[in-house]
Amino acid sequence: MSALTLFRNVTHWRTGERFTLAVEDGVVVPVPRYPSEHARMFDARGAVVAPGLVDLHVHLREPGQSAKETIETGTRAAAAGGFTSIACMPNTDPVVDTPAWVEWVRRRAEAAGHCEVLPIAAVTVGQKGEQLAPLEALAAAGAVAFSDDGRPVTSAAMMRRALEYARPSGLPIICHEEDPSLKGDGVMHEGFTATRLGLRGIPGEAESIMCRRDADLAELTGGRVHLAHLSYHSSFDALRDAKRRGLRVTGETCPHYWVLTDEAVGDYDTSAKMNPPLRSEADREACIAAIVDGTVDCFTTDHAPHTADEKSRPFSEAPFGIVGLETALALTLSYLVEPGHLTLARAVELWTDAPRRIFGLPEVTLEPGSQADLVLFDPRDDWSVDPSAFHTQGRNTPFAGWRLKGRVLVTMLEGRVTHSAEDVAFERPAAEEAAR
């Protein structure tokens, strides 16, 4: 049994209404008229409360790559960012391509306790693209989707078979869309900046061509395709077209694609090296347009931590990827809500209800009886990004030193506080009120 927690003067994320939210024994409950003396209270002073954020695309690096991240540190970072559920990619060492490894990830996450972790299993054995992984058994073990993320499923025949075998489970194939023959040895977006720096470029068509291929394969098989980390204008067009055709195709994008362009690479800054790479200003604007018109189904971070030594290598040799769990909400508020591209309610929906619908996860609301997976944040509070203060082991962010608006105050998982800001103080009810 857990004590009653009251969040007073909170603002409902969807309606804008001020109210008091009560949580007890892991669920939202009606607000009692006379709280007991054992209750704890927090005056939110108008801060927004919403269902906990959900990220369908995170790299937790375990098993096998704990120098970059662990499930413990990654889920702690998720909680600090306001997330209560995250789905982790299988490109670990070894690859999560057996039921035993799916169960290992689940147990490890339960032991950490900071955040619900939803394992994504590999499409092919070892992510080598040669032999299908046991998709039915992986789904039975608890996998919520299948992906060879980090690599594309290059063979169209293999992708067709994967969609056919995954269809009975109802789970999506999450597609890292990249034509290796077009990408070649490219390390950043093909454009003026790459030419100026003398770096090999990656054309946007390496992404968009594969998006269209997999949409066609979804039509052929009746399977579910989810297009990961879209970055290129033609890729958004491919997703838009798939929706017009009524196909079972969804897609995501990440904060760095609506905030940054390839110019952020500056003079070989590896903290801005990611895959897909940062694109042109026209692509950034196309990303925002696809968010605004509803083409993009949800947001993700593609949180990809690396060690400082790895990122200190020459640009062409450094690994792709940035961390994103602890800056995601603030980048959404600062660069989509504040400029007026989205309402606060729609922005939060793309981090909460929308990803839950895509993966068929249980609904979380603020109504009595709902599981108390919650985030409380102040959309007006600005703060400076300090990578040394991150909970993740990764420090590889292009946003170091940026001032962002929107700070997470409290994250709650099943009624337990998994993160609270340093200035958050819970109080007991006044003696006369408790005694009434």
Summary of the structure (lengths in Angstrom):
residues: 436
radius of gyration: 21.6
end to end distance: 22.8
largest distance: 74.3
contacts: 1599
relative contact order: 0.16
helix: 33%
strand: 22%
